[in-house]
Amino acid sequence: MSVTYTAQCFVRPSLSALRPPYEHPTPAESDGAFSLADVLAIRSIHPFYNPHVLYPPDADAIRTVRRRAARGAGEVDLKRQPLLWKKDLYIAIERLINDSSPQNTFRRSIYTSTTGGGSGSKTLFFATDVHENRRQRALFGRFLRHMGLATEKDWIVTVHSAGNLYRSLDLTLELLENAGATVLAAGHDMSPAAVVRLVTQYSANALSGDSGQIVSMVHYISTLPQDERAKLGVDKIIYTSESLTAAQRAHIRAVLGPHTQICSILGSAEGGPYAASSSTHLSRGHLEEEKEEDDDDDSSAAGDFQDFFVDDRMTRIEILPMSVPENDASPVSAAACVPDGERGMIAQTSLTRLRNPLVRYITGDIGSLHRLSRRAAAALPARERRHMYVLRLYGRDRRFSFEWGGEYYEFRNLAALMNDARLGVLQWQVVLDRADGGSEEAWLEVRLLRAGEDVGGKNMIGDGIGTGTGTGTGIVSKEELARRIGTFFGLCAANEERFRLVFLDGLDQFELSSGGRKVVKFIDRFNK
């Protein structure tokens, strides 16, 4: 008996074929995100923005409002919309998520996630539509593929965290797989030694994790014998969360190789993934070219920053003046927004979130907007270039200082000190605490992780004994580092007994946030 097999072609379904009940895309959307008119129309009847609305609109209401928006009946000027602050957003979310009424549409078909809590704030809960979430991941995966961050040739091992409502592992897996890559889910519980074995066993070429996990993994790899490091073929890093400092980037390339591609994905629980960076396209080497193209760019005065590609079909970013009062929801007109190239507060509007829209949300980050340099534009597909722009991210908006010994220390100045590449600091943490016995005196402890002493056969730091103010590699000794930190905090006979500088050996020796397992930069036990 003979059996005949008939070959069949598998056709990948388009995004529009996977249409959820809440979307109902118009023909103009095709496989893209939502229109700004639709997002603003839903915003006007949503409890995030209108305190007189009890619950979000259901599917029928969304269809009606979108039809009206398609006829041009509604506000489409983004600059006229009030600002949305995290405090107000989470007051609304807390009410909605705790309301178990059957009429509460907010609790239907939601994707739940929490923020990582890396800045010491309490873990926050966020919810978005499950179908819109999958659609956004598909769109963003396609975006990553277009910019070459992940391709079908990549084998990626990810050590992202999962559990306790934290979703970075499944997010990373789906994004990178949608880009075409093969991804191995190591997770955060796998030991560094086991991760290295996994990378070697499957000849993986890329490692993914949050910035703290990447620093920890590379630090572990730096302690391996040279013959074991030589077996690793990792030439790409894909990280999330807080930006890597110049010292951390230098350490990664010292361990893995000078041509290691360092990539980053930018996102949040509120907005999902919305920007990405690759050292192949966006690097410090492009800055001189950009400066020639844009005389108004103030980057020459900038400290550490990271450039990201943003697709205006998915996300609109505005840069607002730093003078906008905190928690002021008043509209900021176009005239009040800062010019391209100048720094300010980042306001995000998502075109991938409709059921629970995110409009002019103050992310808490500082950034500036720039056009693509010629070199960056040339690296993108021609049909994509006109939709891309550059968001330069400088970090969190640290509008506070802490007091110790009668003096106030600004967090941004401390971060600038620690991010100095010459110090070789890979990770740091500051703890304000009470002395034993319930004393009212405040103790200050600074915890540091530095680059390994032997990387690629070179003494990167040394033990600091008898080395003067440096090690011959451009990185200062431990004594010089301690002196600079002491100078920053004004150490003297009156306060040095209440100060401690501790050098740690790994990420797990820091105090980490419970959800995202990120290093909490500042811990205040004294004022609790």
N, C-alpha and C positions, 0 to 999 in steps of 0.2 A: 504494500500500500504506500502510495506516495502522498506527501503532504505539501501543499503549495502555500507559501507565505506571501502575503501581499504587503509590500512596503507602504507605509503611510507617513505622510509628513505631519510633524507636530507644529502647529502654528501657535506662537505665543499670543495669548489674549492681550488686547490693548487695555490700557487703564480704564477707558470708558466702558469696556465690557464687564469690568468688575465693579459696576456702579452700586453703591450702597443706597438704602432707601432715603437717607438724609441729603444726598448730594443733588440728584436730578440736574446734571450739568446741561448747560445750554450748548447748542451746536458750536458756538464760538470757542468754547473751552477745549474741546477735543480731549487730548490727553494731558492737559495742563492743569494749573491750579485755578482758584476762583478769581473772579474779577473784583477789583477794588469796590465797584458799585455794589456788588452783592454783599461783600463783607461789611461795608458801612451800613447797608440796609438792615442786616441782621443785628448789627451793633445797636441800632436805635431802639430795638425791642428786647434787648437782653439785660438781665439783672446785674451783670458785671458793670453796666454803665447807667442803667436806669433804675433807681431805687424803688420806683413805683411798680416795677414788673416783678411778679412773684417767682415765676419759673421761666426757663428758656423756651423759645418757640418749638412746637412739635413739627413733624414733617410737613403737615398740611400748611401750617403758617409759614414755614420756610419757602415752600413752593409759591405761595401767594405773594410774599414779599419779593422774591426773585423775579417773578413775572412783572411786578410793578417797577422794579429797578431796571429791568431790560427795556422798559418803555421810557426810561429817562426820568422817572418820577422819584427823585430822592437826592440826597446830598452826596456828592462825589469828591468834594474838596477835602483831602486828608488834613491839611493844615488848619482847618476850622474845627477839628475834633479835639475835645479835652484830652489831657494826658491821663494815662492809667498807671498808678503806682502800686507796688507790690502790697503795701499795707491794705489798701482799699480792695484790691483783687482778692486777697486771701480772707478778708472779712466776708465777702460775698460767697466765696467757695466754702468756707466753714459752715455758713448757714445752709447752703444748698446740699452739701454732702451729709449733714446731720438731720435733714428733713426726710423722713421715711414715708411721706405721704405718697399714695399711688399716683397722684397727679403730678408729682415732681419729675419732670422730663429730664432734669439734669442727671439723675441717677440711672438713666437708661443707656445701655450699650456704651459704657465709657471705658477708656484705657486709663489705668491709674499708674502714677509714678510719683516719686518724691524728688526734691532737690537734694544735692549731695551734702549740703551743710558745711562746705569747706571753709567758710569765713566765720564759723563759730555760732551762727544763728541756728535757731531750732529747725529741725527738719520740717519742710512744708509739703503738703499734699496737693497734687494737681490732677485734674481729670480732663480728658479730651475724647472726642468721638472715636470709637474703635475703627470705623471704616475710613474716616479721614486720616487717622494715624497711619494705617497701612498705605493709603494713597500717597501721603507725604513721604513715607520711606521709599516707595517706588520712584517717585520723582527725584528725591535727593540721591538715591543710588545711581540713577541715570546721570545726574549732575556730576557725581564723583567719577563716573566712567568717562564723561566728556573731558574732564580736566586731567585725566590720567592718574588720579590718586590711587585707584584700585582697578586692576584689569583682570582679564581671564587667565593670565599667566601667573598671577600672584597666589601663593599659599601663605595664609596669614594665621598666626597663633595669637589669640586674644586672651588677656588675663583680666578683663573687665569684671566688675562686681555684679552680683545678682542676689536677690532675696531681700527681706525686710522692706518690701515695696519698691526697692531700687531696681531699675530696669536697664542699666547701661549695657549689660551683656547681650540681652536679646536685641536691643537697638543696634549695637555694633554689628552683630552677626547679620541681621537683615539688611542693613545699609550696604555692607561690603559684599554680601551675596547678590544684592540687586545691582551692584556695580559689575558683577561678573566674577568676582574672586572666589576662591575656595578658602573657607575659614574653619579653623579648629578651635573649639570652645574649651580652652583650658580653665577659665574662671579664676577667681581670686583665691580659692582654697588650695590650688595646686602649688606645691613648693617650687622655688626657683630652680632647684636641681631637676625636678620633674619636667618643668617647662623647657629647660635646655635640652633634656632628652627627647622631648616631643618635637622640638624644632629640628634636631639632628635626625631623628627617625624618619620624618616625612620631608626632609630637605626644604623646610619652610624658608621663605626669603623675607618675611616681614613679621614684625612683632607689634601688637596693638594693646593699649591699656590707657588708663588715665595717666597724667603726667607724673604723679607720684609713683605709680606702679612701674612705669617705664624707667624712671631714675633708679628705683630699687633693683629692677631686673638687670639693668646695665651695670650697676654697681656690683651685683653678684657675679656677672660675667667677667668683670675686670679682675676678680680674685681667682679665676680659674687659671690653670697652667696654660702656657702659650699654645701647646699642642692641642688642648681641648678647645680653646678659642678659635683655632684655625679651622676646626671642623664645622663651625657655624657659617652659614651663608646668608646671614641677615644683612640686607642692604637697604631696608626700608623700615621706618618707624611711623606708626599712625597713632597719635595720642589725642586724648580729649581732656576736658577740665581746664585747670589753670595753665597758662602759657609756660613753656620751658624758658628758663633764663639763658643768657649767653653762656654762663658757666656750665649749665646742664647740657646745652647743645655741644659745646666743645668737648665735654666728657664723653658724650655718646659717640662722637666721631673719633675720639682718641681710642675708644675701645672697639668699635665696630668697623671703623675705616673712615677715611676722610671724605669719601664720596657717598656716605650713607644719606639716603633721601629722608628728610624729616617732614612728616605731614601732620596736619591737625584738622579735627572736625569740631566746629563750634556749634553749641546748642544749649538748650535749657529745658526744664520740665514744662515751662510755660509755652515756649515757642517751638519746641522740637529742634531737630538739626536744621541749621539755616545758612551755614557758611563753611568753607573749607580752605585749607592752605597747603601748599606743597613747596618745598625748597627748590624744586626744579623750576617752578614758574615765578614764585614770589620769594625773593631772597634779598639780603642786604646788598648783594652785588648789583641789584637793579636800581638802587636808590639814587646813584649819581645820574643815571639816565633820566629817572623820574624828576629829579630836581631841575635838570635842564629843561624838561617839558613843562614844568609848573613852577613859576617863580614865587607863587604864593604859599608853597608848601613850607610848613614850619618844622619839618622832621629833623632838621639839623639840631634842634634844641631838645629833641625827644630822648628819653631813656630807652629802656627795653620796651619793645612792642612786637606785635605779630600782624602781618598782613593776611587778609582772607578774601577769597572770591565770594561774591554774593550774586545770586541770580534775581534780577528784579521781577521776574515772573512768579517767584515764590515768596520773596521778602522785600519789604521797603524799609530802609534804614534812614532815619533822620538824626542829625547832630544838633543838639539844643545847647543854649548857653549854660555855663555852670552857675549862672546867677539865678536860674529858675528855682524858687523856694521848694524845699522838700515837701512832698505830698500836696503841692498846689496842682489841682486838676484843670486849671484854666487853659484854654487853647493857646498855643504858641504859634503865631502867624509865620508865614514863609519869610517875612522880612526879619523876624527875630532869630531864625535858624542861622547857625554860624556858616560861613562860606566853606566850600570844599578845601581841604587841607588844614583846617583849623580844628583843634580839639574841643570836645564838649561831651555832654551826656548823650548816651545812645537811647533813642526811642525806636522800638520795633513794631512794625505792622506785618502780620502774617497773612499771606494770601492762600495758605494751605489749611487754615482753621476757619470754618464757617459756623458750625453749630454753636460753638463757644468761641467767638471771635477774639482775637488779640489785636487791639488797635492802639497805636502810640504808647506802647508799654515801656516804661522806664526800666531798662534791664539792670541798672546799677553799675554799668561799665562805662569807661571813658574811651572815646574813639574819634576818628576823623575819616572823611570820605575822600577817595581819590579815583581818578580815571585810570584805566589800564595803561601801563607802559607799553611801548611798542613790542618789547621782547615778550612780555606776558601775553599780549594779544595774539602774537604770532604762534604761541604754544596752544591756543584754543582752536577748536573747529570754527571756521568762518561764520557759520550760521548761528553760533552761540555768542560771538563777541559782543554784539550790540546789546545783549541782555546782561552782561557782566559789569560789575564795578568792584572797587577794592574798599574794604573796611579795614582800617588800621586800628587795632585794638591795643590799648595801653594798660588795661587791667581794671580792677575794681575801683569804684568811687569811694575812696576811704576818707569820708568826711568826719573823722574823729581822731582824737589823740587819747593816750592813757597817761595817768599820773603815777609817778613813783618818786618818793622822797621829796615831795614838794615841787617837782619839775614835771612839765608836760612834754611828752614825746609824740610827734606826729608819725602815724603809721606809715605814710608814704615815704617819709625820710628814712625810716628804718628799712623799708622794702628796697629803697634805692641803694642803701649800704649793702644789704645782703645780696642784691643782684649784680654787684660789681664782679665781673668775671675774674678779676685778679685775685679775689679772695677764695675762689674755688668752692663756694658754698653750693651744694646740690639741693639741700632742703633745710628748713629752719623753723623754729617754733619758740615763742616767747610765753612764759608763764608768770603771772602775777599772783602771789600766794601769801599766806600768813606763816609766820614762824611757828615752830612746834610750841605747844603749850598755850595756844590761843592768844599769842601776842598781837597787839594792834599794829605792829610794824609790818610793812609790806616787803616781801622778798621778791626778787626778780631773778628768774632763771632763763637763760638763753641756751637752746639746744640746737646743735648743728650736725649735719652730715656732710662730709667733704669727700672729694674724689679720692679713689684709692691711691695708695702710695706707689704702686707699680702698674702702669698701664702701657701695654705695648712695648715693654722693655725700658720705658722711660720713668724716672722718678718724678711723678707729677707734683707731689707736695712735700714729701719727706716728713720726718718726725718733728721738725722744727728745732732740734737741738743743735746748737752751734751753726745755724744756717743764716744768722743775721736777719735781714728783712725779706729774703726771697729764697727760692729754690733753684734758680737758674732756668726756670721754664716759664717765667712770667706770672707765676702764682706765688703769693706771699706765704711765709712760714706761719705756723700756728701762733708763735709769739707775736708776730706782726698783726695777725688777725685779731688776737686777743687785745692787743694795744688799741686797734682801731675801734673795736666794740666798746672798750673801756672809755675811750675818748668820747664816743657818741653818747654814752650814758653818764658822762661826767664823773667817773669813779674817783673816789678820794677816801681819805681815812674815815670820813663820816658815814660812808655808805657801802664801802667795798665788802664789809662783812655780811651785808644783806644781798649780795649779788653772787650768782654762780654761773659759770660757763661750762657746758657739758658737751663733749664730742661723742656722738652716737655712731653705731656701726651699721644700722639698717633702718628701713622705713618703719618696721613694726615696733621700734623702740620709741617712736613718737606717739602722742595721743592722737587718735584718728577719729573722724566723724563716724557716727554709728551707721549711717546709711551708705554713703559713698566711699567710706574708708579713705578719706582724704586727710592730709595733715592740716589740722586746725592751727592757723598761724598765730593767733593770740587767744590765750586762755586766761580769763579773769576769775580767780577764786577768792580774791581778797574782798571784792565788793559784793559777793553773793550772800 
